[in-house]
């Protein structure tokens, strides 16, 4: 079981592992600080075509006051060894087309923009107001 993934700035602390969706949910913390500044999840269900199609393997959010400091970028990089250790060589990440900060994060991560797709009707993402997403493929570093 994973407890914490960390670098010199951030710690990802496991909140839970949801077995039915094969999802790790983490809180993003500044190193040594108990109050989380955001969250990130890693969805690993190889049998779910939605992950590649429009939902993505990684989802992240950083509190407004902590944005602009590349915390989402660092958090994604912290997940890479875990995903690689579970047999993944690449992951799909999606973002709303108008979310310039997230697009920039994915560019800095080295993820390659593939296309923009419609989110299917009746999905949770559509219900939350996402109608289109930009899809990126991130080839994981060795």
OpenMM code with the backbone's topology and positions (N, CA, C; nanometers):
from openmm import Vec3, app, unit

residues = "UNK UNK UNK UNK UNK UNK UNK UNK UNK UNK UNK UNK UNK UNK UNK UNK UNK UNK UNK UNK UNK UNK UNK UNK UNK UNK UNK UNK UNK UNK UNK UNK UNK UNK UNK UNK UNK UNK UNK UNK UNK UNK UNK UNK UNK UNK UNK UNK UNK UNK UNK UNK UNK UNK UNK UNK UNK UNK UNK UNK UNK UNK UNK UNK UNK UNK UNK UNK UNK UNK UNK UNK UNK UNK UNK UNK UNK UNK UNK UNK UNK UNK UNK UNK UNK UNK UNK UNK UNK UNK UNK UNK UNK UNK UNK UNK UNK UNK UNK UNK UNK UNK UNK UNK UNK UNK UNK UNK UNK UNK UNK UNK UNK UNK UNK UNK UNK UNK UNK UNK UNK UNK UNK UNK UNK UNK UNK UNK UNK UNK UNK UNK UNK UNK UNK UNK UNK UNK UNK UNK UNK UNK".split()
positions = [
    Vec3(0.0843, -0.1189, 0.0000),
    Vec3(0.0000, 0.0000, 0.0000),
    Vec3(0.0883, 0.1245, 0.0000),
    Vec3(0.0518, 0.2214, -0.0758),
    Vec3(0.1246, 0.3465, -0.0864),
    Vec3(0.0751, 0.4400, 0.0223),
    Vec3(0.1664, 0.5045, 0.0912),
    Vec3(0.1268, 0.6029, 0.1917),
    Vec3(0.1434, 0.7442, 0.1385),
    Vec3(0.2649, 0.7759, 0.0912),
    Vec3(0.2961, 0.9111, 0.0481),
    Vec3(0.3916, 0.9071, -0.0699),
    Vec3(0.3707, 0.9950, -0.1666),
    Vec3(0.4653, 1.0192, -0.2748),
    Vec3(0.5114, 1.1629, -0.2560),
    Vec3(0.6418, 1.1896, -0.2662),
    Vec3(0.6894, 1.3239, -0.2332),
    Vec3(0.8120, 1.3636, -0.3144),
    Vec3(0.8297, 1.4953, -0.3259),
    Vec3(0.9538, 1.5534, -0.3751),
    Vec3(0.9948, 1.6595, -0.2727),
    Vec3(1.0801, 1.7528, -0.3093),
    Vec3(1.1262, 1.8513, -0.2121),
    Vec3(1.0243, 1.9602, -0.1801),
    Vec3(0.9119, 1.9670, -0.2573),
    Vec3(0.8101, 2.0704, -0.2365),
    Vec3(0.6758, 2.0116, -0.1928),
    Vec3(0.6358, 1.9022, -0.2572),
    Vec3(0.5009, 1.8471, -0.2371),
    Vec3(0.5021, 1.7070, -0.1793),
    Vec3(0.3897, 1.6735, -0.1162),
    Vec3(0.3591, 1.5369, -0.0752),
    Vec3(0.2211, 1.5023, -0.1290),
    Vec3(0.2078, 1.3850, -0.1880),
    Vec3(0.0769, 1.3312, -0.2234),
    Vec3(0.0439, 1.2265, -0.1192),
    Vec3(-0.0609, 1.2505, -0.0428),
    Vec3(-0.1009, 1.1578, 0.0628),
    Vec3(-0.2262, 1.0832, 0.0176),
    Vec3(-0.2205, 0.9523, 0.0252),
    Vec3(-0.3329, 0.8699, -0.0173),
    Vec3(-0.4527, 0.8966, 0.0716),
    Vec3(-0.5645, 0.9322, 0.0069),
    Vec3(-0.6908, 0.9450, 0.0792),
    Vec3(-0.7643, 0.8126, 0.0793),
    Vec3(-0.7661, 0.7495, -0.0407),
    Vec3(-0.8279, 0.6178, -0.0508),
    Vec3(-0.7932, 0.5542, -0.1841),
    Vec3(-0.8096, 0.4226, -0.1880),
    Vec3(-0.8011, 0.3476, -0.3117),
    Vec3(-0.9391, 0.2885, -0.3343),
    Vec3(-1.0025, 0.3245, -0.4452),
    Vec3(-1.1366, 0.2762, -0.4758),
    Vec3(-1.1213, 0.1556, -0.5670),
    Vec3(-1.1382, 0.0375, -0.5101),
    Vec3(-1.1101, -0.0860, -0.5828),
    Vec3(-1.1984, -0.1046, -0.7057),
    Vec3(-1.3267, -0.0729, -0.6949),
    Vec3(-1.4176, -0.0983, -0.8077),
    Vec3(-1.3847, -0.0145, -0.9308),
    Vec3(-1.3226, 0.1003, -0.9126),
    Vec3(-1.2830, 0.1822, -1.0275),
    Vec3(-1.1309, 0.1866, -1.0443),
    Vec3(-1.0599, 0.1113, -0.9609),
    Vec3(-0.9133, 0.1082, -0.9628),
    Vec3(-0.8565, 0.2503, -0.9627),
    Vec3(-0.8979, 0.3287, -0.8649),
    Vec3(-0.8590, 0.4691, -0.8574),
    Vec3(-0.7898, 0.4996, -0.7255),
    Vec3(-0.6728, 0.5614, -0.7358),
    Vec3(-0.6051, 0.6166, -0.6193),
    Vec3(-0.6454, 0.7630, -0.6087),
    Vec3(-0.6862, 0.8051, -0.4902),
    Vec3(-0.7177, 0.9451, -0.4651),
    Vec3(-0.6174, 0.9984, -0.3635),
    Vec3(-0.5549, 1.1107, -0.3990),
    Vec3(-0.4517, 1.1716, -0.3152),
    Vec3(-0.4884, 1.3147, -0.2808),
    Vec3(-0.4468, 1.3573, -0.1628),
    Vec3(-0.4483, 1.4988, -0.1268),
    Vec3(-0.3101, 1.5535, -0.1593),
    Vec3(-0.3059, 1.6742, -0.2144),
    Vec3(-0.1792, 1.7407, -0.2432),
    Vec3(-0.1481, 1.8326, -0.1254),
    Vec3(-0.0302, 1.8138, -0.0673),
    Vec3(0.0137, 1.8944, 0.0476),
    Vec3(0.1487, 1.9564, 0.0172),
    Vec3(0.1702, 2.0776, 0.0668),
    Vec3(0.3060, 2.1303, 0.0707),
    Vec3(0.3818, 2.0466, 0.1729),
    Vec3(0.5057, 2.0202, 0.1472),
    Vec3(0.5867, 1.9341, 0.2342),
    Vec3(0.5762, 1.9771, 0.3799),
    Vec3(0.5345, 1.8851, 0.4672),
    Vec3(0.5294, 1.9103, 0.6103),
    Vec3(0.4102, 1.9912, 0.6588),
    Vec3(0.3168, 2.0256, 0.5699),
    Vec3(0.1991, 2.1044, 0.6079),
    Vec3(0.0770, 2.0128, 0.6056),
    Vec3(-0.0046, 2.0186, 0.7106),
    Vec3(-0.1193, 1.9281, 0.7198),
    Vec3(-0.2375, 1.9680, 0.6329),
    Vec3(-0.2534, 2.0960, 0.6056),
    Vec3(-0.3673, 2.1424, 0.5274),
    Vec3(-0.3438, 2.1152, 0.3787),
    Vec3(-0.4328, 2.0384, 0.3127),
    Vec3(-0.4130, 2.0116, 0.1699),
    Vec3(-0.4347, 2.1372, 0.0856),
    Vec3(-0.3630, 2.1430, -0.0262),
    Vec3(-0.3789, 2.2553, -0.1190),
    Vec3(-0.4515, 2.2118, -0.2461),
    Vec3(-0.4875, 2.0860, -0.2542),
    Vec3(-0.5573, 2.0355, -0.3720),
    Vec3(-0.5688, 1.8846, -0.3677),
    Vec3(-0.6034, 1.8289, -0.4823),
    Vec3(-0.6181, 1.6848, -0.4925),
    Vec3(-0.5829, 1.6365, -0.6323),
    Vec3(-0.5480, 1.5099, -0.6406),
    Vec3(-0.5171, 1.4470, -0.7683),
    Vec3(-0.5577, 1.3013, -0.7586),
    Vec3(-0.6086, 1.2478, -0.8692),
    Vec3(-0.6403, 1.1056, -0.8687),
    Vec3(-0.5776, 1.0388, -0.9896),
    Vec3(-0.5558, 0.9097, -0.9747),
    Vec3(-0.4973, 0.8265, -1.0791),
    Vec3(-0.5920, 0.7100, -1.1021),
    Vec3(-0.6557, 0.7093, -1.2198),
    Vec3(-0.7542, 0.6072, -1.2560),
    Vec3(-0.6866, 0.5038, -1.3451),
    Vec3(-0.6926, 0.3783, -1.3041),
    Vec3(-0.6116, 0.2745, -1.3680),
    Vec3(-0.6912, 0.1607, -1.4292),
    Vec3(-0.8198, 0.1771, -1.4486),
    Vec3(-0.9036, 0.0698, -1.5025),
    Vec3(-0.8774, 0.0525, -1.6525),
    Vec3(-0.7989, -0.0480, -1.6890),
    Vec3(-0.7632, -0.0721, -1.8293),
    Vec3(-0.8846, -0.1092, -1.9147),
    Vec3(-0.9913, -0.1516, -1.8515),
    Vec3(-1.1106, -0.1925, -1.9247),
    Vec3(-1.2114, -0.0815, -1.9466),
    Vec3(-1.1804, 0.0399, -1.9037),
    Vec3(-1.2746, 0.1508, -1.9155),
    Vec3(-1.2348, 0.2399, -2.0335),
    Vec3(-1.3045, 0.2295, -2.1463),
    Vec3(-1.2679, 0.3099, -2.2637),
    Vec3(-1.2875, 0.4602, -2.2425),
    Vec3(-1.3639, 0.4992, -2.1433),
    Vec3(-1.3848, 0.6422, -2.1159),
    Vec3(-1.2554, 0.7104, -2.0737),
    Vec3(-1.1653, 0.6369, -2.0101),
    Vec3(-1.0412, 0.6979, -1.9635),
    Vec3(-0.9576, 0.7492, -2.0798),
    Vec3(-0.9477, 0.6708, -2.1857),
    Vec3(-0.8753, 0.7140, -2.3050),
    Vec3(-0.9629, 0.8068, -2.3878),
    Vec3(-1.0916, 0.7799, -2.3928),
    Vec3(-1.1828, 0.8528, -2.4804),
    Vec3(-1.2099, 0.9966, -2.4424),
    Vec3(-1.2290, 1.0239, -2.3110),
    Vec3(-1.2639, 1.1608, -2.2722),
    Vec3(-1.2382, 1.1931, -2.1247),
    Vec3(-1.2255, 1.0947, -2.0391),
    Vec3(-1.2149, 1.1227, -1.8954),
    Vec3(-1.0710, 1.1374, -1.8470),
    Vec3(-0.9798, 1.0616, -1.9027),
    Vec3(-0.8394, 1.0684, -1.8635),
    Vec3(-0.8059, 0.9810, -1.7447),
    Vec3(-0.6791, 0.9442, -1.7365),
    Vec3(-0.6291, 0.8638, -1.6253),
    Vec3(-0.5981, 0.9489, -1.5021),
    Vec3(-0.5710, 1.0769, -1.5248),
    Vec3(-0.5353, 1.1664, -1.4147),
    Vec3(-0.6327, 1.2842, -1.4123),
    Vec3(-0.6752, 1.3205, -1.2929),
    Vec3(-0.7537, 1.4415, -1.2720),
    Vec3(-0.6931, 1.5168, -1.1548),
    Vec3(-0.6832, 1.6478, -1.1656),
    Vec3(-0.6218, 1.7254, -1.0575),
    Vec3(-0.6933, 1.8583, -1.0391),
    Vec3(-0.6768, 1.9125, -0.9190),
    Vec3(-0.7300, 2.0447, -0.8868),
    Vec3(-0.6431, 2.1034, -0.7761),
    Vec3(-0.6101, 2.2302, -0.7908),
    Vec3(-0.5308, 2.3015, -0.6908),
    Vec3(-0.6124, 2.4215, -0.6449),
    Vec3(-0.6120, 2.4455, -0.5145),
    Vec3(-0.6860, 2.5592, -0.4578),
    Vec3(-0.6390, 2.6890, -0.5217),
    Vec3(-0.7325, 2.7777, -0.5450),
    Vec3(-0.7074, 2.9029, -0.6158),
    Vec3(-0.5859, 2.9788, -0.5617),
    Vec3(-0.5741, 2.9881, -0.4317),
    Vec3(-0.4650, 3.0654, -0.3708),
    Vec3(-0.3281, 3.0017, -0.3980),
    Vec3(-0.3236, 2.8746, -0.4349),
    Vec3(-0.1968, 2.8045, -0.4586),
    Vec3(-0.1672, 2.7828, -0.6070),
    Vec3(-0.2516, 2.8349, -0.6926),
    Vec3(-0.2303, 2.8158, -0.8360),
    Vec3(-0.1163, 2.9032, -0.8866),
    Vec3(-0.0637, 2.8659, -1.0020),
    Vec3(0.0435, 2.9425, -1.0637),
    Vec3(0.1819, 2.9079, -1.0129),
    Vec3(0.1934, 2.8025, -0.9330),
    Vec3(0.3226, 2.7630, -0.8755),
    Vec3(0.3674, 2.6256, -0.9239),
    Vec3(0.2997, 2.5743, -1.0257),
    Vec3(0.3338, 2.4461, -1.0887),
    Vec3(0.3125, 2.3239, -0.9974),
    Vec3(0.2197, 2.3385, -0.9017),
    Vec3(0.1926, 2.2260, -0.8119),
    Vec3(0.1263, 2.1093, -0.8856),
    Vec3(0.0357, 2.1374, -0.9794),
    Vec3(-0.0275, 2.0287, -1.0559),
    Vec3(0.0767, 1.9552, -1.1385),
    Vec3(0.1705, 2.0275, -1.1957),
    Vec3(0.2786, 1.9672, -1.2729),
    Vec3(0.3608, 1.8736, -1.1851),
    Vec3(0.4012, 1.9209, -1.0690),
    Vec3(0.4791, 1.8382, -0.9759),
    Vec3(0.4000, 1.7150, -0.9324),
    Vec3(0.2709, 1.7343, -0.9043),
    Vec3(0.1874, 1.6232, -0.8590),
    Vec3(0.1774, 1.5153, -0.9671),
    Vec3(0.1589, 1.5560, -1.0918),
    Vec3(0.1547, 1.4582, -1.2013),
    Vec3(0.2862, 1.3814, -1.2089),
    Vec3(0.3971, 1.4533, -1.2005),
    Vec3(0.5279, 1.3867, -1.2070),
    Vec3(0.5472, 1.2871, -1.0934),
    Vec3(0.4922, 1.3178, -0.9764),
    Vec3(0.5031, 1.2254, -0.8635),
    Vec3(0.4268, 1.0956, -0.8880),
    Vec3(0.3233, 1.1017, -0.9717),
    Vec3(0.2453, 0.9814, -1.0007),
    Vec3(0.3123, 0.8896, -1.1029),
    Vec3(0.4048, 0.9428, -1.1807),
    Vec3(0.4649, 0.8655, -1.2899),
    Vec3(0.5263, 0.7331, -1.2446),
    Vec3(0.6094, 0.7287, -1.1397),
    Vec3(0.6676, 0.5993, -1.0996),
    Vec3(0.5631, 0.4970, -1.0557),
    Vec3(0.4579, 0.5438, -0.9903),
    Vec3(0.3501, 0.4538, -0.9494),
    Vec3(0.2836, 0.3930, -1.0721),
    Vec3(0.2454, 0.4772, -1.1686),
    Vec3(0.1797, 0.4279, -1.2894),
    Vec3(0.2716, 0.3343, -1.3672),
    Vec3(0.3984, 0.3714, -1.3806),
    Vec3(0.4944, 0.2861, -1.4515),
    Vec3(0.5093, 0.1529, -1.3788),
    Vec3(0.5149, 0.1570, -1.2473),
    Vec3(0.5258, 0.0345, -1.1679),
    Vec3(0.4051, -0.0564, -1.1825),
    Vec3(0.2921, 0.0005, -1.2211),
    Vec3(0.1697, -0.0777, -1.2424),
    Vec3(0.1553, -0.1193, -1.3892),
    Vec3(0.2610, -0.0965, -1.4684),
    Vec3(0.2628, -0.1462, -1.6056),
    Vec3(0.2218, -0.0478, -1.7130),
    Vec3(0.1985, 0.0783, -1.6776),
    Vec3(0.1596, 0.1784, -1.7764),
    Vec3(0.2838, 0.2412, -1.8381),
    Vec3(0.2807, 0.2634, -1.9680),
    Vec3(0.3873, 0.3362, -2.0366),
    Vec3(0.3400, 0.4747, -2.0785),
    Vec3(0.2095, 0.4928, -2.0840),
    Vec3(0.1523, 0.6233, -2.1152),
    Vec3(0.0188, 0.6377, -2.0442),
    Vec3(-0.0199, 0.7633, -2.0232),
    Vec3(-0.1477, 0.7955, -1.9605),
    Vec3(-0.2155, 0.9036, -2.0427),
    Vec3(-0.3484, 0.9061, -2.0379),
    Vec3(-0.4275, 1.0104, -2.1038),
    Vec3(-0.4758, 1.1072, -1.9983),
    Vec3(-0.4661, 1.2359, -2.0299),
    Vec3(-0.5124, 1.3416, -1.9407),
    Vec3(-0.5969, 1.4368, -2.0244),
    Vec3(-0.7102, 1.4761, -1.9703),
    Vec3(-0.7979, 1.5674, -2.0448),
    Vec3(-0.8214, 1.6949, -1.9650),
    Vec3(-0.8568, 1.7996, -2.0377),
    Vec3(-0.8871, 1.9274, -1.9737),
    Vec3(-0.9872, 2.0032, -2.0596),
    Vec3(-1.0580, 2.0947, -1.9970),
    Vec3(-1.1496, 2.1806, -2.0709),
    Vec3(-1.0680, 2.2694, -2.1650),
    Vec3(-1.1134, 2.2883, -2.2885),
    Vec3(-1.0380, 2.3691, -2.3848),
    Vec3(-1.0079, 2.5106, -2.3361),
    Vec3(-1.0968, 2.5681, -2.2566),
    Vec3(-1.0765, 2.7052, -2.2084),
    Vec3(-0.9867, 2.7143, -2.0853),
    Vec3(-0.9418, 2.6012, -2.0325),
    Vec3(-0.8567, 2.6009, -1.9133),
    Vec3(-0.7094, 2.6145, -1.9559),
    Vec3(-0.6700, 2.7373, -1.9830),
    Vec3(-0.5349, 2.7640, -2.0330),
    Vec3(-0.4267, 2.7183, -1.9354),
    Vec3(-0.4507, 2.7332, -1.8060),
    Vec3(-0.3503, 2.6927, -1.7074),
    Vec3(-0.3276, 2.5421, -1.7122),
    Vec3(-0.4347, 2.4649, -1.7234),
    Vec3(-0.4202, 2.3200, -1.7311),
    Vec3(-0.3531, 2.2784, -1.8621),
    Vec3(-0.3884, 2.3449, -1.9713),
    Vec3(-0.3220, 2.3166, -2.1000),
    Vec3(-0.1725, 2.3434, -2.0890),
    Vec3(-0.1357, 2.4525, -2.0224),
    Vec3(0.0054, 2.4854, -2.0030),
    Vec3(0.0731, 2.3805, -1.9155),
    Vec3(0.0067, 2.3356, -1.8109),
    Vec3(0.0613, 2.2307, -1.7252),
    Vec3(0.0925, 2.1064, -1.8077),
    Vec3(-0.0004, 2.0685, -1.8936),
    Vec3(0.0195, 1.9478, -1.9741),
    Vec3(0.1308, 1.9660, -2.0762),
    Vec3(0.1426, 2.0850, -2.1315),
    Vec3(0.2545, 2.1134, -2.2219),
    Vec3(0.3876, 2.1014, -2.1482),
    Vec3(0.3979, 2.1598, -2.0295),
    Vec3(0.5210, 2.1525, -1.9505),
    Vec3(0.5522, 2.0103, -1.9061),
    Vec3(0.4479, 1.9317, -1.8855),
    Vec3(0.4646, 1.7918, -1.8472),
    Vec3(0.5265, 1.7104, -1.9612),
    Vec3(0.5092, 1.7594, -2.0826),
    Vec3(0.5570, 1.6851, -2.1992),
    Vec3(0.4493, 1.5993, -2.2604),
    Vec3(0.3245, 1.6203, -2.2175),
    Vec3(0.2127, 1.5469, -2.2769),
    Vec3(0.1859, 1.6038, -2.4155),
    Vec3(0.1463, 1.5171, -2.5060),
    Vec3(0.1229, 1.5579, -2.6446),
    Vec3(-0.0261, 1.5755, -2.6682),
    Vec3(-0.0652, 1.6946, -2.7160),
    Vec3(-0.2047, 1.7194, -2.7518),
    Vec3(-0.2413, 1.6285, -2.8684),
    Vec3(-0.3564, 1.5602, -2.8567),
    Vec3(-0.4015, 1.4685, -2.9615),
    Vec3(-0.5206, 1.5268, -3.0365),
    Vec3(-0.6266, 1.5642, -2.9620),
    Vec3(-0.7450, 1.6192, -3.0269),
    Vec3(-0.8405, 1.6749, -2.9225),
    Vec3(-0.9495, 1.7320, -2.9695),
    Vec3(-1.0568, 1.7806, -2.8831),
    Vec3(-1.1813, 1.7011, -2.9179),
    Vec3(-1.2486, 1.6472, -2.8147),
    Vec3(-1.3637, 1.5598, -2.8365),
    Vec3(-1.4830, 1.6065, -2.7543),
    Vec3(-1.6006, 1.5648, -2.7984),
    Vec3(-1.7228, 1.5899, -2.7227),
    Vec3(-1.7332, 1.4891, -2.6088),
    Vec3(-1.7766, 1.5359, -2.4937),
    Vec3(-1.8045, 1.4471, -2.3810),
    Vec3(-1.9434, 1.3886, -2.4047),
    Vec3(-1.9574, 1.2559, -2.3970),
    Vec3(-2.0872, 1.1940, -2.4252),
    Vec3(-2.1985, 1.2408, -2.3306),
    Vec3(-2.3184, 1.2520, -2.3862),
    Vec3(-2.4360, 1.2826, -2.3051),
    Vec3(-2.4573, 1.1708, -2.2036),
    Vec3(-2.5104, 1.2078, -2.0885),
    Vec3(-2.5419, 1.1094, -1.9852),
    Vec3(-2.4253, 1.0726, -1.8958),
    Vec3(-2.3073, 1.1291, -1.9205),
    Vec3(-2.1928, 1.0988, -1.8349),
    Vec3(-2.1849, 1.2001, -1.7209),
    Vec3(-2.1140, 1.1622, -1.6154),
    Vec3(-2.0993, 1.2509, -1.5005),
    Vec3(-2.0278, 1.3796, -1.5403),
    Vec3(-1.9285, 1.3687, -1.6265),
    Vec3(-1.8563, 1.4889, -1.6692),
    Vec3(-1.9492, 1.5861, -1.7406),
    Vec3(-2.0371, 1.5332, -1.8235),
    Vec3(-2.1321, 1.6186, -1.8971),
    Vec3(-2.2263, 1.6866, -1.7976),
    Vec3(-2.2704, 1.6106, -1.6986),
    Vec3(-2.3589, 1.6647, -1.5956),
    Vec3(-2.2923, 1.7789, -1.5197),
    Vec3(-2.1602, 1.7704, -1.5039),
    Vec3(-2.0854, 1.8745, -1.4334),
    Vec3(-2.0548, 1.9953, -1.5218),
    Vec3(-2.1001, 1.9899, -1.6479),
    Vec3(-2.0847, 2.1053, -1.7352),
    Vec3(-1.9734, 2.0963, -1.8378),
    Vec3(-1.9012, 1.9854, -1.8425),
    Vec3(-1.7964, 1.9693, -1.9432),
    Vec3(-1.8575, 1.9105, -2.0702),
    Vec3(-1.8552, 1.9866, -2.1764),
    Vec3(-1.9131, 1.9419, -2.3026),
    Vec3(-1.8066, 1.8972, -2.4023),
    Vec3(-1.6873, 1.9553, -2.3921),
    Vec3(-1.5761, 1.9190, -2.4793),
    Vec3(-1.4491, 1.9147, -2.3950),
    Vec3(-1.3566, 1.8273, -2.4322),
    Vec3(-1.2275, 1.8203, -2.3642),
    Vec3(-1.1151, 1.8059, -2.4655),
    Vec3(-1.0019, 1.8618, -2.4287),
    Vec3(-0.8785, 1.8405, -2.5042),
    Vec3(-0.8128, 1.7153, -2.4475),
    Vec3(-0.7738, 1.6234, -2.5356),
    Vec3(-0.7091, 1.4988, -2.4930),
    Vec3(-0.5582, 1.5084, -2.5167),
    Vec3(-0.4828, 1.4704, -2.4133),
    Vec3(-0.3367, 1.4671, -2.4195),
    Vec3(-0.2894, 1.3267, -2.3845),
    Vec3(-0.1841, 1.2834, -2.4534),
    Vec3(-0.1202, 1.1560, -2.4206),
    Vec3(0.0154, 1.1873, -2.3599),
    Vec3(0.0374, 1.1328, -2.2397),
    Vec3(0.1634, 1.1531, -2.1688),
    Vec3(0.2397, 1.0221, -2.1689),
    Vec3(0.3489, 1.0180, -2.2437),
    Vec3(0.4369, 0.9019, -2.2408),
    Vec3(0.5245, 0.9143, -2.1175),
    Vec3(0.5120, 0.8167, -2.0293),
    Vec3(0.5775, 0.8257, -1.8988),
    Vec3(0.7290, 0.8156, -1.9112),
    Vec3(0.8001, 0.8966, -1.8321),
    Vec3(0.9470, 0.8884, -1.8345),
    Vec3(0.9933, 0.7566, -1.7747),
    Vec3(1.1102, 0.7141, -1.8185),
    Vec3(1.1680, 0.5880, -1.7649),
    Vec3(1.2165, 0.6039, -1.6244),
] * unit.nanometer
topology = app.Topology()
chain = topology.addChain("A")
for resn in residues:
    res = topology.addResidue(resn, chain)
    for name in ("N", "CA", "C"):
        topology.addAtom(name, app.Element.getBySymbol(name[0]), res)
